[in-house]
Amino acid sequence: MELFAPEFAPFTVALIVMLAIGVIELLSLLIGFSPSASIEAALPGVDVPDLEAPELSGAEVGPLSHVLSWFSVGRLPFLALLVIFLTGFGLSGYIVQWAANSATGSALNPWIAAVPALIGAGYATRYLGRWLGDIFPRDQSEAASRSELVGSYATIIRGEAKQGQPAEAKTTDLRGRTHYILLEPGEPGMTYSAGDRVFLVGRDKNVYRAITRLTPPQE
């Protein structure tokens, strides 16, 4: 079976695009211009919490945050995740087609083979993204961006926040990057619901502490 045969076309294209990204990045080092950095700057900044952290167990978050967190978004630059996804899709597609050809004597329709290939690419992005994210943690600018959230306002978008039971909120840092965070009241007995606007006063690992209003200084 030829790699450029129609039944391999989508998987070959995926690997070609992945290789092209790598070649462009290598060539860019010679001229001091990074396309990946430009793409990252052009993309809307979205950050999501690591929902598998122990302290976030039982937190109520929306489906978008679950999906983004599952695909390791925020652990690696977008272009790195794209390369992992394309590689996983291409290699999974080849494996599926070769297995089908060995079992039945003919390859599957590429659209049918793309389904298990997409599943394989998704799992590759999830687990390789998490593994590489642990080896190459976020750069200092992204870590600083999360630290800068303390002292800003956030809006509860889902769930009910109580002490020990964080809820999902949305806020924006000084760079205009959107963060979906988990927060809980910093005051005993307080409860925040969807739509409440609160002030972030602290952070403990992945959970932020918030209050509804600042207490004026005592004279």
C-alpha positions as CSV (number, residue, x, y, z in Angstrom):
1,M,0.0,0.0,0.0
2,E,1.3,3.4,-1.0
3,L,1.5,6.2,1.6
4,F,0.1,8.7,-0.9
5,A,-2.8,6.4,-1.9
6,P,-6.3,8.0,-1.4
7,E,-7.0,5.8,1.7
8,F,-3.9,7.3,3.4
9,A,-4.4,10.9,2.2
10,P,-5.8,12.6,5.4
11,F,-3.1,11.0,7.5
12,T,-0.3,11.8,5.1
13,V,-1.4,15.4,5.0
14,A,-1.5,15.6,8.8
15,L,2.1,14.4,9.0
16,I,3.2,16.7,6.2
17,V,1.7,19.7,8.0
18,M,3.4,18.6,11.3
19,L,6.8,18.3,9.5
20,A,6.3,21.7,7.8
21,I,5.7,23.3,11.2
22,G,8.9,21.8,12.5
23,V,10.9,22.9,9.5
24,I,9.6,26.4,9.7
25,E,10.4,26.6,13.4
26,L,14.0,25.4,12.8
27,L,14.5,27.8,9.9
28,S,13.1,30.6,11.9
29,L,15.9,30.1,14.5
30,L,18.4,31.3,11.8
31,I,16.6,34.7,11.4
32,G,15.5,35.2,15.0
33,F,11.8,35.1,14.3
34,S,9.5,32.6,15.9
35,P,6.2,31.9,14.1
36,S,4.9,29.9,17.1
37,A,5.4,33.0,19.4
38,S,3.5,35.1,16.8
39,I,0.7,32.6,16.6
40,E,0.4,32.4,20.4
41,A,0.3,36.2,20.6
42,A,-2.5,36.3,18.0
43,L,-4.7,33.7,19.6
44,P,-7.2,34.7,22.2
45,G,-5.6,33.9,25.6
46,V,-7.5,31.3,27.5
47,D,-6.3,29.6,30.6
48,V,-8.0,26.8,32.5
49,P,-7.4,25.1,35.8
50,D,-6.0,21.6,36.1
51,L,-9.2,19.8,37.0
52,E,-7.3,16.7,38.1
53,A,-5.6,18.4,40.9
54,P,-6.6,16.8,44.3
55,E,-7.8,20.1,45.8
56,L,-10.3,20.5,42.9
57,S,-12.0,17.2,43.4
58,G,-15.8,17.7,43.3
59,A,-15.6,21.3,41.9
60,E,-18.4,22.2,39.6
61,V,-17.2,23.5,36.3
62,G,-18.6,23.8,32.8
63,P,-18.2,21.4,29.8
64,L,-15.8,23.8,28.0
65,S,-13.3,23.8,30.9
66,H,-13.6,20.1,31.2
67,V,-12.8,19.6,27.5
68,L,-9.9,22.1,27.4
69,S,-8.4,20.6,30.6
70,W,-8.8,17.1,29.2
71,F,-6.8,18.1,26.1
72,S,-4.1,19.6,28.3
73,V,-4.7,23.1,27.1
74,G,-2.7,25.5,29.1
75,R,0.1,23.0,29.9
76,L,1.9,23.5,26.6
77,P,1.8,26.2,23.9
78,F,-1.0,25.8,21.4
79,L,1.4,25.0,18.5
80,A,3.0,22.2,20.5
81,L,-0.4,20.6,21.2
82,L,-1.2,20.9,17.5
83,V,1.9,19.1,16.5
84,I,1.1,16.3,19.0
85,F,-2.5,16.1,17.7
86,L,-1.4,16.0,14.0
87,T,1.3,13.3,14.7
88,G,-1.2,11.2,16.7
89,F,-3.8,11.5,14.0
90,G,-1.4,10.6,11.2
91,L,0.2,7.6,12.9
92,S,-3.1,6.3,14.3
93,G,-4.6,6.5,10.8
94,Y,-1.7,4.5,9.3
95,I,-2.0,1.9,12.0
96,V,-5.8,1.5,11.4
97,Q,-5.4,1.2,7.6
98,W,-2.5,-1.3,7.8
99,A,-4.5,-3.3,10.4
100,A,-7.6,-3.3,8.1
101,N,-5.5,-4.3,5.1
102,S,-3.9,-7.1,6.9
103,A,-7.2,-8.4,8.2
104,T,-9.5,-8.0,5.2
105,G,-7.1,-7.4,2.3
106,S,-8.2,-3.8,1.7
107,A,-8.1,-0.5,3.5
108,L,-11.0,1.3,5.0
109,N,-12.7,4.4,3.6
110,P,-10.4,7.2,4.9
111,W,-13.5,8.9,6.5
112,I,-14.2,5.8,8.5
113,A,-10.6,5.3,9.4
114,A,-10.4,8.9,10.6
115,V,-12.8,8.1,13.5
116,P,-10.4,5.9,15.4
117,A,-7.5,8.0,14.3
118,L,-9.1,11.1,15.9
119,I,-9.7,9.1,19.1
120,G,-6.0,8.1,19.1
121,A,-4.9,11.7,18.4
122,G,-7.1,12.9,21.3
123,Y,-5.5,10.5,23.8
124,A,-2.0,11.3,22.5
125,T,-2.7,15.0,23.0
126,R,-4.0,14.5,26.5
127,Y,-1.3,12.2,27.9
128,L,1.7,13.5,26.0
129,G,0.6,17.1,26.7
130,R,0.4,16.3,30.4
131,W,3.7,14.5,30.4
132,L,5.6,17.2,28.5
133,G,3.8,19.9,30.5
134,D,5.3,18.4,33.7
135,I,8.8,18.2,32.1
136,F,8.6,21.7,30.6
137,P,6.4,23.7,32.9
138,R,4.9,27.0,31.9
139,D,7.2,29.9,31.4
140,Q,7.7,32.6,34.0
141,S,5.5,35.1,32.1
142,E,2.5,32.7,32.3
143,A,3.1,31.9,35.9
144,A,3.3,35.6,36.6
145,S,0.1,36.2,34.8
146,R,-1.7,33.8,37.1
147,S,-0.2,35.4,40.2
148,E,-1.3,38.8,39.0
149,L,-4.9,37.7,39.2
150,V,-4.8,38.3,42.9
151,G,-6.1,41.9,43.3
152,S,-8.5,41.7,40.4
153,Y,-12.2,41.1,40.0
154,A,-13.8,37.8,38.9
155,T,-17.4,36.8,38.0
156,I,-18.9,33.5,39.1
157,I,-20.1,31.8,36.0
158,R,-21.2,28.4,37.3
159,G,-21.9,26.6,40.5
160,E,-22.2,27.9,44.1
161,A,-18.9,28.7,45.9
162,K,-18.6,27.8,49.6
163,Q,-15.5,27.3,51.7
164,G,-14.2,23.8,50.7
165,Q,-16.5,23.8,47.6
166,P,-15.0,26.1,44.9
167,A,-17.0,27.3,41.9
168,E,-15.9,28.3,38.4
169,A,-15.3,32.0,37.7
170,K,-14.0,34.1,34.8
171,T,-11.5,36.9,35.0
172,T,-9.0,38.8,32.9
173,D,-5.4,39.6,33.6
174,L,-3.4,42.8,32.7
175,R,-2.4,41.3,29.4
176,G,-6.0,40.7,28.4
177,R,-5.7,37.0,28.8
178,T,-8.9,35.3,29.9
179,H,-8.6,32.9,32.9
180,Y,-11.3,30.3,33.9
181,I,-10.5,29.8,37.6
182,L,-11.9,28.1,40.6
183,L,-12.5,30.2,43.7
184,E,-14.1,29.9,47.1
185,P,-15.0,32.6,49.7
186,G,-12.3,33.9,51.9
187,E,-14.8,34.7,54.6
188,P,-16.5,32.1,56.8
189,G,-20.1,31.5,56.1
190,M,-20.2,33.3,52.8
191,T,-21.7,31.8,49.6
192,Y,-21.3,33.1,46.1
193,S,-23.6,32.2,43.2
194,A,-23.5,32.6,39.4
195,G,-23.4,36.2,38.4
196,D,-21.7,37.4,41.6
197,R,-18.7,39.7,41.1
198,V,-16.0,39.1,43.7
199,F,-12.5,40.4,44.5
200,L,-9.6,38.0,44.5
201,V,-7.5,38.3,47.6
202,G,-5.4,35.2,47.7
203,R,-4.5,31.9,46.1
204,D,-3.8,28.4,47.5
205,K,-2.5,26.1,44.7
206,N,-5.3,26.0,42.1
207,V,-8.0,27.6,44.2
208,Y,-8.4,31.4,44.6
209,R,-9.8,33.1,47.7
210,A,-12.3,35.9,47.2
211,I,-14.4,38.5,49.0
212,T,-17.4,40.5,48.0
213,R,-16.1,43.8,49.1
214,L,-13.0,45.4,50.6
215,T,-13.1,46.3,54.3
216,P,-12.1,50.0,54.8
217,P,-9.1,50.5,57.1
218,Q,-9.8,51.1,60.7
219,E,-8.9,54.6,61.9
